[in-house]
Amino acid sequence: MGFAYFLRRAARFWGDNVAVIHRDRELTYRQLDERSTLLANALLGLGLAKGDRVAVQARNCTELVEIECALYKAGLVKAALNPRFTAHEAADVVENCAPRVMIAGEGFTAYDRASPGFGSVESFISLGTPANGYADYEALISSASPHLPDVALSSDDLAVLHFSSGSTGKIKAAMQTYGNRLASLRKILLGMDCPAKPGDRLGLIGPITHASGMLMQPYLYSGATLVLFDTFEPAHFLREVERLTITHVFMVPAMINMLLNDPSLDTANLTSLKMLGYGAAPMAPARIQEAWTRIGPVLSQGYGASESTSGVTRLSIADHADAIAHRPERLASCGRPAGETEVLVVDEHGREVSGDTLGEIVIRGADVFHGYWGAPELTREVLVDGWLRTGDLARVDEEGYIYLVDRQKDMIISGGFNVYPTEVEASLYQHPDVMEACVIGVPDEKWGESVKAVVVLKSGRNTVADEIINHCRARLADYKLPRTVNFVADLPKNASGKIARKLVREQYWQGVSRRVN
């Protein structure tokens, strides 16, 4: 049994229930099953075969859900371009994976075979407004067969190429198989704090072509409704929670910070909300406590990566409640291993660490990806003896809770001491005037690198650098203190909405021949 069977079963069980909402458009389970079958056959009718790649670039819309379901049914590989990609990044992705078909939403139909990197694309398909040189999506599926394609799939068949930027800035593609995706489905379903059911509604704010889209299939499996947002605007989101009685939502910490800074939060009706999942970046414990008080006792955290297909640890709602009541230091944890995945924290010799000793998080299980597309050397660096080496530094307490400290590559070495940016950021977020913070290492003739804080203040606040530094002095060892503080109007975010530390850091290393000091 696979995703095609699960959707067909959902259409039988809950055919007239709404599966997807986007703006004023609704799609029932029966319609989603029927239309995704038509699209699967239409794509195969273009001459595609199992394993061929289909590039997709569009902002959130109901068609993106149909496309994912159709690609599963046809055995085709989704190569999703984040809608925030530049033309250069899009060309990089397409050239990398050589798709035969490109499906593009409004605003993304400027490509053709003469565009750099797009020479492999044989057919272009447009969503919404017709575009010159593009087949119309609705016209394409209207003449396709309504019968489920007969495509045999195995767990090792490639399902998704998940693109992200590597440390070199070059786009890399994580190969996720059908087995990986099914393992992720099992883990999400088994690990839900508040198991989804028909009538529940999941708010998806980020691009569903990427991280937040991992929740689509588990919630469709459960008969819930997907509510797709175009962008995240806090006041609008809060109104929609009440209007649509949204029960579940996933956010990155930056979004929660924006909610906490919005005056409409204090009068918002969030009684329908059962679970607010967050992840993709560490969240300061001070912000977690504030969110728990002001949004509600609904927080659940997950840690994972595109290489692990899904979350590998979870700090549940119950974990949050216990930590806030009895062990506030545990709010710095990303939880304990979830589901069938093995998760260890090991030293450079592969031995497990404990207590205050730092090690690298390594992962083994059915959801660990099969490597990077077209990059065997990079694959060998991260898949070692059957384990995924994450490059994330962490420690483990006596009850198995894992505390993510930092990325190895983000560590600052100042005067021979290791400084982990997230630890300094956690202190900064305890200051009442700080809305967002990013800590980086900058060149320093004396210390090699010194610690710099780049800070966004809450609206109307005018705190000075010395006050920020003195605030940290009461909480951190001297060598960890920010030596300088820059105040900015906003911090750059990557395509997933996370603060782009690399972009913040880059301007301070211009003209320096070596990026370590």
C-alpha positions in Angstrom: 0.0 0.0 0.0 1.2 3.5 -0.8 0.0 7.1 -1.2 -2.3 6.3 -4.1 -4.1 3.7 -2.1 -4.3 6.0 1.0 -5.9 8.8 -1.1 -8.3 6.5 -2.8 -9.4 5.2 0.6 -9.7 8.7 2.0 -12.0 9.6 -1.0 -14.1 6.6 -0.2 -14.3 7.4 3.5 -14.7 11.2 3.4 -15.5 11.9 -0.3 -17.5 15.1 0.3 -15.3 16.4 3.1 -13.1 19.3 2.2 -9.5 18.2 1.7 -7.9 21.5 0.7 -8.8 25.2 1.2 -6.9 28.1 -0.5 -8.5 31.5 -0.4 -12.1 31.0 -1.5 -11.4 27.7 -3.3 -12.3 24.3 -1.8 -11.4 20.9 -3.0 -13.1 17.8 -1.6 -11.4 14.4 -1.1 -13.3 13.0 -4.1 -12.2 15.8 -6.3 -8.6 15.6 -5.1 -8.4 11.9 -5.9 -10.1 12.2 -9.3 -8.1 15.2 -10.4 -4.8 13.8 -9.3 -5.5 10.6 -11.2 -6.3 12.7 -14.4 -3.0 14.6 -14.0 -1.0 11.4 -13.4 -2.3 10.0 -16.7 -1.8 13.3 -18.5 1.9 13.4 -17.5 2.4 9.8 -18.5 0.6 10.6 -21.8 3.4 13.1 -22.5 5.8 10.2 -22.7 7.1 10.3 -19.2 8.1 7.1 -17.4 8.7 6.1 -13.8 11.7 7.9 -12.4 11.5 10.9 -14.7 11.7 14.3 -12.9 9.0 17.0 -13.0 10.0 20.5 -11.9 7.4 22.5 -10.1 7.4 26.2 -9.1 4.4 27.9 -7.8 3.1 29.7 -4.7 0.7 27.8 -2.5 -2.4 26.7 -4.3 -4.7 23.7 -4.4 -3.0 22.5 -7.6 0.3 21.9 -5.7 -1.5 19.3 -3.6 -3.0 17.7 -6.7 0.5 17.6 -8.3 2.1 15.8 -5.4 -0.6 13.2 -5.3 -0.4 12.8 -9.1 3.4 12.3 -9.1 3.1 9.6 -6.4 0.4 7.8 -8.5 2.6 8.0 -11.7 5.9 7.1 -10.1 7.4 10.4 -11.2 9.9 12.4 -9.2 9.0 15.8 -7.7 11.7 18.5 -8.2 10.2 21.5 -6.4 11.6 24.9 -6.9 11.0 27.2 -3.9 8.9 30.1 -5.1 11.5 32.4 -3.4 14.3 31.1 -5.6 15.9 33.6 -7.9 16.1 32.9 -11.6 19.8 31.9 -11.1 18.8 29.4 -8.3 15.9 28.0 -10.5 18.3 27.5 -13.4 20.8 25.8 -11.0 18.1 23.3 -9.8 16.7 22.5 -13.2 20.2 22.0 -14.7 21.0 19.8 -11.8 18.1 17.4 -12.1 17.2 17.6 -15.8 13.4 17.4 -15.6 11.4 16.6 -18.7 8.4 18.7 -17.6 8.1 22.0 -15.9 4.8 23.0 -14.1 4.7 26.7 -13.3 2.3 28.9 -11.4 1.6 32.6 -12.1 4.7 34.7 -12.1 7.0 31.7 -13.0 6.2 31.2 -16.7 9.1 33.2 -18.2 11.2 30.1 -18.8 11.6 28.2 -22.0 14.0 25.7 -23.5 16.4 28.6 -24.4 16.6 29.7 -20.8 19.9 28.9 -19.1 19.6 25.4 -17.5 16.2 24.5 -19.0 17.4 22.6 -22.1 16.2 19.3 -20.8 12.5 20.4 -20.4 10.3 19.1 -23.2 6.9 20.3 -22.0 5.9 23.4 -20.1 2.6 23.6 -18.2 1.0 26.7 -16.7 -1.3 27.0 -13.7 -4.0 29.7 -13.8 -3.4 32.4 -16.5 -2.4 31.0 -19.9 1.2 31.6 -20.9 2.8 31.6 -24.3 4.5 28.3 -25.0 2.9 26.6 -22.0 0.2 24.0 -22.1 -2.9 24.8 -20.0 -3.1 22.7 -16.8 -6.9 22.4 -16.9 -7.0 21.6 -20.6 -4.4 18.9 -20.2 -6.2 17.0 -17.5 -9.6 17.4 -19.0 -8.8 14.8 -21.8 -6.9 12.3 -19.6 -8.0 8.9 -18.5 -9.8 8.7 -15.1 -8.4 5.2 -14.3 -5.5 4.8 -11.8 -2.2 4.3 -13.6 -0.7 0.8 -13.3 2.7 1.7 -12.0 4.6 -0.7 -9.8 6.7 1.1 -7.1 9.2 -0.2 -4.6 10.5 1.5 -1.4 13.9 2.3 -3.1 12.3 4.2 -6.0 13.1 7.9 -6.0 10.1 10.1 -5.0 11.4 13.6 -4.3 14.5 15.7 -4.9 14.5 18.2 -2.0 16.8 21.1 -2.8 18.7 23.3 -0.3 21.8 25.4 -0.3 25.0 23.8 0.9 27.8 25.4 2.9 29.5 26.4 -0.5 26.3 28.1 -1.6 25.8 25.6 -4.3 22.3 24.0 -4.5 22.2 20.4 -3.5 19.4 17.8 -3.9 18.5 15.3 -1.2 17.2 12.1 -2.8 14.1 10.9 -0.8 12.6 7.6 -1.8 9.1 6.2 -1.5 10.3 4.2 1.5 11.7 7.3 3.1 8.4 9.2 2.6 6.4 6.3 3.9 8.6 6.1 7.0 8.1 9.8 7.5 4.3 9.3 7.2 4.4 6.6 9.9 6.5 8.7 12.2 4.3 11.8 12.0 1.1 9.8 12.5 2.5 7.9 15.5 4.0 11.0 17.0 1.2 13.4 16.8 0.5 15.2 20.1 -3.1 15.7 19.1 -3.9 13.0 16.4 -5.6 14.6 13.4 -9.1 13.5 12.5 -11.9 14.5 10.0 -13.0 18.0 10.8 -9.5 19.1 12.0 -7.8 21.8 9.9 -4.1 22.2 9.4 -2.7 25.7 8.6 0.2 25.5 6.2 2.0 28.9 6.1 5.3 28.2 4.4 5.7 26.9 0.8 4.1 23.5 0.7 6.7 22.5 -2.0 9.2 22.3 0.9 9.3 21.6 4.7 5.7 22.4 5.7 4.5 20.2 2.8 5.8 17.1 4.6 2.7 17.3 6.7 0.3 17.2 3.8 0.1 13.4 3.3 -0.2 12.5 7.1 -3.1 14.9 7.5 -4.8 13.8 4.3 -4.4 10.2 5.5 -6.3 11.2 8.6 -9.1 13.0 6.8 -8.3 16.5 8.0 -8.4 19.7 5.9 -5.3 21.5 4.6 -5.6 25.3 4.8 -3.0 27.0 2.5 -1.8 30.5 3.2 -0.1 32.7 0.6 2.1 34.6 3.0 2.4 35.0 6.8 0.9 38.2 8.1 0.3 37.8 11.8 -2.9 39.7 12.2 -4.4 38.0 9.1 -3.3 34.6 10.4 -4.9 35.2 13.8 -8.2 36.2 12.2 -8.1 33.1 9.9 -7.6 30.8 12.9 -10.9 32.0 14.4 -12.8 32.2 11.1 -11.7 28.7 9.8 -11.4 27.1 13.3 -7.8 26.0 12.5 -6.7 23.2 14.9 -3.1 22.5 13.9 -0.4 24.7 12.5 3.4 24.5 11.8 5.7 27.6 12.1 9.3 28.5 12.1 10.5 30.4 15.3 10.7 33.7 13.3 6.9 33.5 12.7 6.2 32.9 16.4 8.3 35.9 17.2 6.2 38.0 14.8 3.0 36.8 16.4 4.3 37.7 19.9 5.2 41.2 18.6 1.7 41.8 17.1 -0.7 43.7 19.3 -3.7 41.7 17.9 -2.5 38.6 19.6 -3.8 39.7 23.0 -7.4 39.9 21.7 -7.3 36.9 19.3 -9.6 33.9 19.7 -7.3 30.9 19.5 -9.6 28.4 21.3 -9.7 26.1 18.3 -6.0 25.6 18.3 -4.9 22.2 19.6 -1.3 22.1 18.4 1.3 24.7 17.2 4.3 22.8 15.9 7.6 24.6 15.4 11.0 23.7 14.1 13.5 24.3 11.3 15.6 26.5 13.6 16.3 26.7 17.4 13.9 28.8 19.5 15.0 30.7 22.5 13.6 29.3 25.8 12.4 32.7 26.9 10.3 33.0 23.7 8.9 29.5 24.3 7.7 30.5 27.7 6.2 33.7 26.4 4.4 31.8 23.6 3.1 29.2 26.0 1.6 31.9 28.2 0.2 34.1 25.4 -0.7 31.7 22.6 -1.6 28.7 24.8 -0.3 25.3 26.1 -0.2 23.9 22.5 3.5 24.0 21.6 5.3 21.0 20.1 8.8 21.0 18.7 10.5 18.9 16.1 14.1 18.6 14.9 15.0 17.1 11.5 16.5 17.8 8.1 15.8 17.1 4.4 18.4 14.4 4.7 16.3 12.7 7.4 13.1 13.2 5.4 11.2 14.0 8.5 11.7 15.1 12.2 13.9 12.7 14.2 13.3 14.1 17.7 10.2 15.6 19.3 9.6 17.8 22.4 5.9 17.1 22.9 3.2 19.3 24.4 3.5 17.3 27.5 7.3 17.7 27.5 6.8 21.5 27.3 4.3 21.5 30.1 6.6 19.5 32.4 9.6 21.7 31.5 7.8 24.9 32.2 6.4 23.6 35.5 9.5 21.7 36.8 12.6 21.9 34.5 12.8 25.2 32.6 16.3 24.3 31.3 14.7 21.5 29.3 13.1 24.1 27.0 16.5 24.3 25.3 16.1 20.7 24.2 14.8 19.6 20.8 13.3 16.5 22.5 13.9 12.7 22.3 14.2 10.4 19.3 10.8 9.7 17.8 9.4 6.6 16.1 11.6 3.9 14.5 14.7 6.1 13.9 17.9 5.6 15.9 19.5 8.9 17.0 22.8 9.1 18.8 25.2 11.8 19.9 28.7 10.6 19.4 32.3 11.9 19.6 34.9 11.9 16.8 35.5 8.1 17.4 31.8 7.2 17.2 31.4 6.7 21.0 28.2 8.0 22.6 28.6 11.0 24.8 26.6 12.1 27.8 26.3 14.9 30.3 28.0 18.1 29.3 30.2 16.5 26.7 29.4 17.7 23.1 29.1 15.3 20.2 27.6 15.1 16.7 24.0 14.0 16.1 24.0 10.9 13.9 20.9 9.1 12.6 20.0 5.7 11.2 16.6 4.5 10.0 14.2 4.0 7.1 13.7 7.7 6.7 17.3 8.5 6.1 17.8 9.7 2.5 19.7 7.9 -0.2 22.3 10.6 -0.8 22.7 13.7 -2.9 21.7 13.7 -6.5 24.8 13.7 -8.8 27.1 14.3 -5.8 28.7 11.0 -4.7 31.6 12.7 -2.9 29.2 14.8 -0.8 27.1 11.7 -0.1 30.1 9.8 1.2 30.8 12.7 3.6 27.4 12.5 5.3 26.5 8.8 5.0 29.1 6.9 6.9 28.8 3.2 7.9 25.0 3.4 7.5 24.7 6.5 9.6 23.7 10.1 8.6 26.2 12.5 10.0 24.2 15.7 10.5 27.0 18.1 11.4 24.9 19.3 14.3 26.6 19.5 17.8 24.6 18.5 20.8 24.6 17.0 24.3 22.3 14.5 25.9 20.9 14.5 29.5 20.2 11.5 31.8 16.7 11.0 30.4 17.7 11.0 26.7 16.7 14.6 25.9 19.0 16.0 23.2 20.1 19.6 23.4 21.1 21.1 20.1 24.1 23.4 20.6 25.0 24.5 17.1 26.1 23.6 13.6 29.8 22.7 13.5 30.3 25.2 10.7 28.6 28.0 12.7 30.9 27.7 15.8 32.9 30.8 16.6 36.5 30.3 17.9 37.5 33.4 19.9 40.8 33.4 21.7 40.9 29.6 21.5 37.5 29.2 23.1 34.5 27.7 21.3 31.4 30.0 21.2 28.1 28.6 20.0 25.9 31.3 18.5 22.6 29.8 19.6 23.6 30.0 23.2 24.4 33.7 22.9 21.1 34.2 21.0 19.2 32.5 23.7 20.5 35.1 26.2 19.7 38.0 23.8 16.1 36.8 23.4 15.7 37.2 27.2 16.0 41.0 26.8 12.5 42.5 26.6 13.4 44.8 23.7 14.8 42.2 21.4 12.6 40.8 18.6 15.2 38.9 16.5 18.9 38.2 16.9 21.7 36.6 14.9 25.1 36.0 16.4 28.1 35.6 14.2 31.9 35.6 14.3 33.8 38.5 12.7 37.5 39.0 12.1 39.5 40.2 15.1 43.2 40.9 15.0 43.7 40.0 18.7 41.3 37.1 19.2 41.0 35.7 15.7 37.2 36.0 15.8 35.1 38.1 18.0 31.4 37.7 18.8 29.0 40.1 17.1 25.2 40.4 17.7 23.0 41.7 14.9 19.7 42.6 16.5 16.2 43.7 15.4 14.4 45.6 18.2 10.7 45.5 18.9 8.7 48.4 17.5 9.3 51.6 19.4 12.2 50.4 21.5 15.6 52.3 21.5 17.9 50.1 23.5 21.6 50.8 23.0 24.5 48.4 22.5 26.0 48.7 25.9 22.7 47.7 27.5 22.5 44.6 25.3 26.1 43.6 26.2 25.5 44.2 29.9 22.3 42.1 29.8 24.4 39.2 28.4 27.2 39.8 30.9 24.9 38.7 33.7 24.1 35.4 31.9 27.2 34.4 29.9 30.9 33.8 30.5 33.1 36.8 29.4 34.5 35.1 26.3 31.0 34.5 25.0 29.8 38.1 25.3 29.0 40.1 22.1 31.9 42.6 21.7 29.8 44.6 19.3 26.1 45.0 18.6 24.6 46.2 15.3 20.9 47.2 15.1 19.1 46.5 11.9 15.5 46.9 10.6 15.3 43.3 9.6 17.4 40.1 9.2 17.6 38.2 5.9 15.7 35.0 5.8 16.2 32.0 3.5 13.5 30.3 1.4 12.2 28.4 4.4 11.8 31.5 6.6 14.9 30.9 8.8 17.4 33.6 9.6 20.1 33.3 7.0 23.2 33.4 9.2 25.5 33.0 6.2 24.2 36.2 4.6 24.4 38.2 7.8 28.0 37.0 8.3 29.2 37.6 4.7 29.4 41.4 4.7 31.8 41.3 7.6 34.2 38.9 5.8 34.5 40.8 2.5 38.1 41.0 1.4 39.3 38.5 3.9 41.3 35.8 2.2 40.5 33.1 4.8 37.0 32.6 6.3 38.4 31.4 9.6 40.6 33.6 11.6 
